[in-house]
Amino acid sequence: MQEEQAGQEDRAGHGPRVSLLPRARPEVSPPPAVPGGSAKVVPQPSGLAAIFGKHRVPQAEREGNGWICGDRGIHGTRIAEITSPVEGCGIPAPVRVTGVAGLALDPPAVIDCTTARTLQRWIRSGLKPAVGRRGGGVVKLHIAASYVCRPRNNRKGARISEHGLGHAVDISEFTLRDGTVRSVAKDYRATRWMHAAYGAACGIFGTTLGPGSDGYHKTHFHFDTAHYRGGPYCR
């Protein structure tokens, strides 16, 4: 459940070809500049803001009938703003996601809406097509980690992990409708659809790490929505 530096294995046919030599993950890009150089105006809290924390939540993202983030394919609940005494950690408008695109998340993932929408895009365009009708189709993801305030690789002095911002999910197992469970740790190397699903995540997510990436991702897929100047970081 940790993301580190560059991976050491190229996956032909599953994302852009990369060098086999280790390289450090690039720095996350700063927020894009606003045309004309004017600062972005952040709405001040009012009305229902007290319910969702100090940051006002756009009306389109308010939940209804169990769906949240302005998308009927994302189910769960809004929770209070997450703050931390550790600088850089926290989520202004977190959600606890229980289901995405018809799949259950076990346990629920605590992330932000951007990450929830990105996960949904991958499930629909990458995971489901890769699994197809095997075992009746995929019905559940086991979430190994979502929000947790820590530095990358739990190394003192390292940058705050994307997990600490609500921008990341780690997936360790997939459950099919017939009850079959496929784990990244045990089944990845011999499961072609898992390779295809993992490769499809590159470009949808900003970072994709898994078996062969480094010594920290042998048991799960790490996906996050960080943005890099050089494009997606896929290993």
C-alpha positions as CSV (number, residue, x, y, z in Angstrom):
1,M,0.0,0.0,0.0
2,Q,2.9,2.2,-0.7
3,E,4.0,4.1,-3.7
4,E,7.7,4.6,-4.4
5,Q,10.0,5.6,-7.2
6,A,10.1,4.3,-10.7
7,G,9.2,0.8,-11.5
8,Q,11.6,-1.6,-13.1
9,E,9.4,-3.6,-15.5
10,D,8.0,-2.6,-18.9
11,R,4.6,-4.0,-19.7
12,A,4.4,-4.3,-23.5
13,G,0.9,-3.5,-24.7
14,H,-0.3,-2.1,-21.4
15,G,0.5,1.6,-21.5
16,P,3.5,3.6,-22.8
17,R,6.9,1.9,-23.1
18,V,9.2,3.0,-20.4
19,S,12.9,2.6,-19.6
20,L,13.9,-0.4,-17.5
21,L,16.3,1.9,-15.5
22,P,14.9,3.2,-12.2
23,R,13.9,6.9,-12.2
24,A,12.3,9.0,-9.6
25,R,8.7,9.8,-9.9
26,P,8.3,13.4,-11.2
27,E,7.1,16.2,-9.0
28,V,3.4,16.8,-9.0
29,S,2.5,19.7,-11.2
30,P,1.2,22.9,-9.5
31,P,-2.5,23.9,-10.2
32,P,-2.9,25.3,-13.7
33,A,-2.7,29.1,-14.1
34,V,-5.9,31.0,-14.5
35,P,-6.1,32.8,-17.8
36,G,-5.2,36.5,-17.5
37,G,-3.3,35.9,-14.3
38,S,-6.3,36.5,-12.0
39,A,-6.6,34.4,-8.9
40,K,-9.3,31.8,-8.7
41,V,-12.1,33.0,-6.4
42,V,-13.1,30.4,-3.8
43,P,-16.8,30.7,-2.7
44,Q,-17.2,31.6,0.9
45,P,-19.1,29.2,3.2
46,S,-22.8,29.9,3.5
47,G,-26.1,28.1,4.0
48,L,-25.5,24.3,3.7
49,A,-21.8,24.8,3.9
50,A,-22.0,24.0,7.6
51,I,-23.2,20.5,6.7
52,F,-20.4,19.7,4.4
53,G,-17.5,21.5,6.1
54,K,-16.0,24.9,5.6
55,H,-15.8,24.5,1.8
56,R,-19.1,24.9,0.1
57,V,-20.1,21.9,-2.0
58,P,-21.5,22.6,-5.5
59,Q,-25.2,21.8,-5.8
60,A,-24.5,19.3,-8.7
61,E,-22.4,17.2,-6.3
62,R,-25.0,16.9,-3.6
63,E,-26.2,13.3,-3.0
64,G,-29.7,12.1,-3.8
65,N,-31.1,8.6,-3.3
66,G,-27.8,7.2,-2.3
67,W,-25.8,8.6,-5.2
68,I,-23.1,11.3,-4.7
69,C,-20.6,13.4,-6.6
70,G,-23.2,14.5,-9.1
71,D,-23.2,11.0,-10.6
72,R,-25.8,8.3,-10.3
73,G,-23.2,5.6,-10.8
74,I,-21.3,6.6,-7.6
75,H,-22.9,5.5,-4.3
76,G,-22.1,6.3,-0.7
77,T,-22.3,9.2,1.7
78,R,-20.7,12.6,2.3
79,I,-18.7,12.9,5.5
80,A,-17.3,15.8,7.4
81,E,-14.2,17.6,6.2
82,I,-11.1,15.6,7.1
83,T,-8.3,17.7,8.7
84,S,-5.0,16.7,10.1
85,P,-2.3,18.2,12.3
86,V,0.1,17.0,9.7
87,E,0.7,19.7,7.1
88,G,-0.6,18.6,3.6
89,C,-3.0,15.9,4.8
90,G,-6.8,16.1,4.6
91,I,-9.8,16.2,2.3
92,P,-12.0,19.4,2.1
93,A,-15.0,17.5,0.8
94,P,-14.6,13.8,1.4
95,V,-17.0,11.0,0.5
96,R,-17.2,7.4,1.7
97,V,-17.9,5.4,-1.5
98,T,-19.6,2.1,-1.2
99,G,-20.3,1.4,-4.8
100,V,-19.1,2.5,-8.3
101,A,-20.5,1.6,-11.7
102,G,-22.5,-1.3,-10.2
103,L,-19.5,-2.7,-8.2
104,A,-19.3,-2.9,-4.4
105,L,-16.3,-1.5,-2.7
106,D,-15.2,-3.5,0.4
107,P,-14.4,-1.7,2.6
108,P,-15.8,1.6,1.4
109,A,-13.2,4.0,0.1
110,V,-12.7,7.5,1.7
111,I,-11.7,9.7,-1.2
112,D,-12.7,12.9,-3.0
113,C,-15.2,13.1,-5.8
114,T,-12.6,13.5,-8.5
115,T,-11.0,10.2,-7.6
116,A,-14.4,8.5,-7.4
117,R,-15.3,9.7,-10.9
118,T,-11.9,8.6,-12.2
119,L,-12.3,5.1,-10.6
120,Q,-15.7,4.9,-12.3
121,R,-14.2,5.7,-15.7
122,W,-11.6,3.0,-15.3
123,I,-14.2,0.4,-14.2
124,R,-16.4,1.1,-17.1
125,S,-13.8,1.5,-19.8
126,G,-11.0,-0.7,-18.5
127,L,-12.0,-3.3,-15.9
128,K,-15.4,-4.5,-17.1
129,P,-14.3,-5.0,-20.7
130,A,-11.2,-6.8,-19.6
131,V,-13.1,-9.2,-17.3
132,G,-16.0,-9.6,-19.8
133,R,-18.3,-12.5,-18.9
134,R,-15.8,-14.5,-16.9
135,G,-17.5,-15.8,-13.8
136,G,-20.5,-13.7,-14.6
137,G,-18.6,-10.5,-14.5
138,V,-16.9,-8.5,-11.8
139,V,-19.1,-7.5,-8.9
140,K,-16.8,-6.3,-6.1
141,L,-13.4,-4.6,-5.5
142,H,-11.4,-5.1,-2.3
143,I,-10.0,-1.8,-1.2
144,A,-6.7,-2.3,0.5
145,A,-6.3,1.5,1.3
146,S,-7.9,4.8,0.5
147,Y,-7.4,7.9,2.8
148,V,-4.6,7.6,5.2
149,C,-2.3,10.5,6.3
150,R,1.3,9.3,5.7
151,P,4.4,10.1,3.7
152,R,5.2,8.1,0.6
153,N,6.5,4.7,1.6
154,N,6.1,5.7,5.2
155,R,9.5,7.3,5.0
156,K,10.2,10.2,7.3
157,G,10.7,13.4,5.4
158,A,9.1,12.2,2.1
159,R,6.3,13.9,0.4
160,I,2.8,13.3,1.6
161,S,1.3,10.4,-0.2
162,E,-1.7,10.9,-2.5
163,H,-3.5,8.7,0.0
164,G,-3.2,11.6,2.5
165,L,-5.1,13.9,0.1
166,G,-7.9,11.5,-0.7
167,H,-6.6,11.1,-4.2
168,A,-5.7,7.4,-4.2
169,V,-7.1,3.9,-3.9
170,D,-5.3,0.6,-3.6
171,I,-7.1,-2.5,-4.9
172,S,-6.0,-6.0,-3.8
173,E,-8.7,-8.3,-4.9
174,F,-11.6,-8.7,-7.5
175,T,-14.7,-10.8,-6.8
176,L,-16.7,-12.2,-9.7
177,R,-20.4,-12.9,-9.6
178,D,-19.9,-16.7,-9.3
179,G,-17.9,-16.1,-6.1
180,T,-14.5,-16.5,-7.7
181,V,-11.9,-14.2,-6.0
182,R,-8.8,-13.1,-7.9
183,S,-6.0,-11.5,-5.9
184,V,-3.3,-9.3,-7.2
185,A,-0.7,-11.0,-5.0
186,K,-1.5,-14.6,-6.1
187,D,-3.1,-14.3,-9.5
188,Y,-1.8,-11.3,-11.3
189,R,1.0,-13.0,-13.3
190,A,-1.2,-15.7,-14.6
191,T,-4.4,-13.7,-15.2
192,R,-4.5,-12.0,-18.6
193,W,-7.6,-9.9,-17.9
194,M,-5.9,-8.5,-14.8
195,H,-3.0,-7.3,-16.9
196,A,-5.4,-5.8,-19.4
197,A,-7.3,-4.0,-16.7
198,Y,-4.1,-2.7,-15.1
199,G,-2.8,-1.4,-18.4
200,A,-6.1,0.4,-19.2
201,A,-5.7,2.4,-16.0
202,C,-2.6,4.3,-17.4
203,G,-3.8,7.7,-18.6
204,I,-7.1,7.5,-16.8
205,F,-5.2,7.8,-13.5
206,G,-2.2,10.0,-13.1
207,T,-0.2,7.2,-11.3
208,T,-0.5,3.4,-11.7
209,L,1.7,1.1,-9.7
210,G,1.4,-2.7,-9.3
211,P,3.4,-5.9,-9.4
212,G,6.7,-5.3,-11.1
213,S,6.7,-1.6,-10.4
214,D,8.9,-1.7,-7.3
215,G,9.1,-3.6,-4.1
216,Y,6.1,-1.9,-2.6
217,H,3.2,-3.0,-4.9
218,K,3.5,-6.7,-5.2
219,T,0.1,-7.3,-3.6
220,H,-2.1,-4.5,-5.0
221,F,-2.8,-1.9,-7.7
222,H,-2.1,1.7,-6.6
223,F,-4.1,4.2,-8.6
224,D,-4.1,8.0,-7.9
225,T,-5.1,11.2,-9.6
226,A,-1.9,13.2,-9.3
227,H,-0.9,15.3,-12.3
228,Y,2.7,15.3,-13.6
229,R,4.3,17.7,-16.0
230,G,5.5,14.8,-18.1
231,G,2.2,13.0,-18.3
232,P,0.9,9.8,-16.5
233,Y,3.4,7.9,-14.4
234,C,2.7,4.2,-15.2
235,R,4.9,1.3,-14.1
